[in-house]
Amino acid sequence: MVTGGSHSSGLESAQQLQRLLAARDYIADDALSVSLFLACKLGRPLLLEGAPGVGKTELAKVMSLVLGTDLIRLQCYEGLDLAQAAYEWNYPRQLLEIQARGASGGASRVADLFTEPYLLRRPLLAAIDPARSSAPVLLIDELDRADEEFESFLLELLSDFQITIPELGTLRAAHRPLVLLTSNRTREVHDALKRRCLYHWIDYPSVEQELQILQRKVPGLNERLGRQLAEFVQRVRRVDLYKLPGVAESIDWAEALRELGAERLDAEQLNVTVGCFLKHQDDVERLRAGLGAELLEAVGAS
């Protein structure tokens, strides 16, 4: 029988979870904190969607620290299959065993070669391994990059926290992991998978939230500069660019300006550090051609 696991133990409210996240420098709003709390208490996977760089992957890392448990990460990509995501047989070891048996005149049975000692546990199977003593956090990262067929395999895992291996039977989790799935929404995730999950959209933070993040992540950042950066990036995100900067890029930019000893944002600092938060040449040229000056004026910098 699958238990609720230990990931909900000690959590009494969404507000408490919000404070625990903040203590580890992750600023979560009320809605996200409630979604996470319910995922823990109900034992349901949580699908996090949002633009790249808004903190979806970071949230899983911080949750593993908050809960004091392992983080198991599956990075999705095109062509990801069962052997890479869940399990495969250790064929070299099986072959060596067959050769050893042949040399010693032992029995050449094959059935006992497909047992757990010859099983390689990939992230999904490792997360529900019945031998685990506690519930981990399982991060299935950038699900939208995997092929649609891969989602079909996940249905059994997300519904019953089990994986069926033809040679062994069905392996079920003794401690249900906290499952966080992320998507940048480059394609739609199937409804069948969404029905098995709670859902939350992580948007770009407000100016005040982003300022809090910068102050926590970049110690020693000048307060005036931090606010100018937060306001500037907010305005950049309202422009039709090829690739909008995420919070991760804001942090990179703030760290760069701190290292350069900047105390305020101006045109010179912007032009030499624009590559910290914009990663497409057309966007960089557009900012340097006049857009940057307009945005600097709007935030009271020059």
C-alpha positions, 0 to 999 in steps of 0.5 A: 500500500502506498503511504502519504510519505513523509513529505507532508509531515511537519507542514501545518499550513500554507502560510508556514510553508510560505515562511519556510520557502522564504527562509531559503530565499524563495519568494512564493505568493499565497496561491503558489504556497497553497498549491504546494501545501495541497500537493504535499497533503493530498499526495497529488503531483503538481504541474507548474507552467510558466515562462523560462526563468520564473523559478519552476526548477528552483522551487523543486530544489528548495522544496527538497531542502524545506522537507529535508529529503532527496531531490531526484531530477529527470530532465526531459528532452526530445527522444527521452524513452523508458530506459533513460527515464525509468529503468533498464537491464544491466546488459553488460553485467548479465553477459558477464554472468552468462559467460561466468556460468558457461566457464564454470559449467553452471546452469544457463538459466536466463530467468534469474538474470532478470531480477533486481540485482541486474536492474538499473534504476533511472530517476522515475523508478528511483523515486518510487523504489519500495526500498526507500525509507522516506519520500523524495521530491521528484522533479520532472523538468521541462516535460514539454520538451519530451515526445508526447508518447512519453506522457502516456507512460507517466499516467501509471506513475502519476495515478498509482505511483507504480511502474510495471516491469514485465519481467518483475511485475509491478513495483509500488512506492512505499512512500509517495514522492512529492512530484513536481512537473514543469513546462515552459508551454512550448506545446500543450500537455495532454488533458489525461496527464493534467487530470492527474495533477494539481496545476499552477501557473507561475508568472513573472513577479511584481516589482516588489517581489523581484526586488525582494528576490534580488536582495536575497539572492545578491547580498550587498546589492545597492538598494537604489540599484536593485529597485531600478533593475526590478523596474527596468526588467518589468518594463522590458517584459512588456516589450515584444522581444524574441526572448524575455528575461526571466528572474534568473537573468535579473539575478545574473544582471544584478550580480554583474553590476554588483561586481562592477561596483555600480551604484545606479543604473545608467546608459553606459552600464546598460550597454556593457552588461545587456548580455547578462539578461538578453540572450538574442542579438536582435533584442540586444541591438534593439535595446542599444538602438534607443529602446534602452534609453526610453526604458531608463528614462521611464525608471528614473535612470539615465 
